[in-house]
Amino acid sequence: MEVNNQIPVLTQNNWNTWKHDMQVILMHYGCWQFIIQTKPEEPDEGATYKEKCDFQLRKDRCYTLIYTSISSDLKNLIIEQLME
């Protein structure tokens, strides 16, 4: 299934539309768990290299999708939070 991840950039005026569009994109890429209140479980010590890489890839993809979809004046508000 192809998903268009080109949504309008978040501004001070389009929050409701943007958040729903972003949720759909993050769900498509398996990244929504990084946003909802439940903390995603890190791969355990017995996880394979591939499982650990897949987890990190989804986490990085989540950050990238959000960061590239917000206006420049809002980026400084989330940089610290997203980098944690």
C-alpha positions in Angstrom: 0.0 0.0 0.0 1.4 3.4 -1.0 1.0 6.3 1.3 1.5 9.9 0.3 3.7 11.3 3.1 3.6 14.8 1.6 1.3 16.6 4.0 1.1 20.3 4.5 3.7 21.7 6.9 2.4 22.3 10.4 1.8 25.9 11.1 -0.1 27.8 13.8 -3.3 27.5 11.8 -3.6 23.8 10.7 -3.1 21.7 13.8 -6.3 19.6 13.6 -5.7 18.6 9.9 -2.0 18.1 10.3 -2.2 15.9 13.4 -4.7 13.5 11.7 -2.6 13.3 8.5 0.6 12.7 10.6 -1.0 10.0 12.7 -2.0 8.1 9.5 1.5 8.3 8.1 3.1 7.3 11.4 0.8 4.3 11.7 1.6 3.3 8.2 5.3 3.2 9.0 4.8 1.4 12.3 5.9 4.5 14.3 2.7 5.5 16.1 3.8 3.7 19.3 6.6 6.3 19.7 4.0 9.0 20.0 1.2 7.5 22.1 1.7 7.5 25.9 2.8 3.9 26.1 6.5 3.7 26.0 7.6 1.4 23.3 9.6 -1.6 24.5 13.3 -1.5 23.5 14.4 -4.8 22.0 15.6 -7.1 24.7 19.2 -8.2 25.0 18.5 -11.4 23.1 17.2 -9.5 20.1 18.9 -10.0 16.8 20.9 -7.3 15.1 18.1 -7.0 12.6 15.4 -6.5 15.3 17.5 -3.8 17.0 18.1 -2.1 13.6 14.4 -2.3 12.7 13.5 -0.7 16.0 16.0 2.1 15.6 14.9 2.7 12.0 11.3 3.1 13.0 12.3 5.5 15.8 14.4 7.6 13.4 11.7 7.5 10.8 9.2 8.9 13.3 11.5 11.8 14.2 12.3 12.5 10.5 8.6 12.5 9.4 7.6 14.9 12.1 10.6 17.2 11.9 10.3 17.6 8.1 6.6 18.3 8.4 6.6 21.3 10.6 7.4 25.0 9.9 10.8 26.3 10.8 9.5 28.6 13.5 8.0 25.6 15.4 11.1 23.3 15.1 12.9 24.8 18.1 9.8 23.9 20.2 10.3 20.1 19.7 13.9 19.5 19.0 14.8 18.6 22.6 11.7 16.4 23.0 12.2 14.5 19.8 15.9 13.8 20.5 15.2 12.0 23.7 
